[in-house]
Amino acid sequence: MIELLFCIQPLTSELLQTLHQLEMSNLFGLTDSKPSITKPYTPYIIENTLKDIDRGTYKQLSTCPIHKQRN
């Protein structure tokens, strides 16, 4: 099963480790295979063991328009 990380703010390696106990080296992005910082509203795969169906799901999520909540 695919595991994804979604963020609404950029996260550095240090913040990712502190807040989520994840290593940046364990994240994989569709267009940014080894991110140095996470981008807001961009899904990241945790680990890189994907089946074809997982990759298709990830591509669909990566191309969805961004919907920001209004206050």
N, C-alpha and C positions, 0 to 999 in steps of 0.2 A: 504494500500500500504506500502511496506517495505521502510524504510529510512535507508541509509547506510552512514557511514563515512569511507573514504579512506585517508590514510596518507602516505607520503613518508619519514617521519622522526618520531622518537618516540615523544610522547606528554605526559607530566605529567598532573596531574589534574589541576594545576594552568594554564599551557599553553592552555589546552583545554578550560578552562573557559574564559581566556583572548581572545584567537583567534576566538573561535567559539560559545561562550556563551552556552556551554554544560557542564553538570555535568558528571564526570566519572561514577557515580552510575547509569546513564541512558544508559550506553553502555553495550552491550552484545556481546560476541564473541563465536564462535562455540566451540573452545577448551579452551578458557579462559573466563568462564562465567562472572566473575567480574574483569575486568582488573584493575591493579593499574597504568599501563602505557600502552599507545598504541604502538603496534609494527608496523614498517614500512611495507607497501605493504600487510597489513592485513585488510580485511573489518570488520567493527563493526556495529552491528545493533543499531540504536538509538531507545530506549525503547524496550520492550520485548513483543509485541503483534503481534505474527506472525501466519499467516495461514499456512497450509501445503504447498501451492504453494510458499509462501515467503521463508519458510525454505529450500525448494528444490533449489530455485534460489540462496539463500545465500550459500548453500553447494557447488554449482557449482562455484561460484565466489571465495570461499575460497580455492578451490583446483586448480585454474588456475595457470599455471607457471608464475613466475614474469618476466616481460619484462621491463628492465631498459633502458631508453633512453641514447644513447651514444652521447657524445659531439664531 
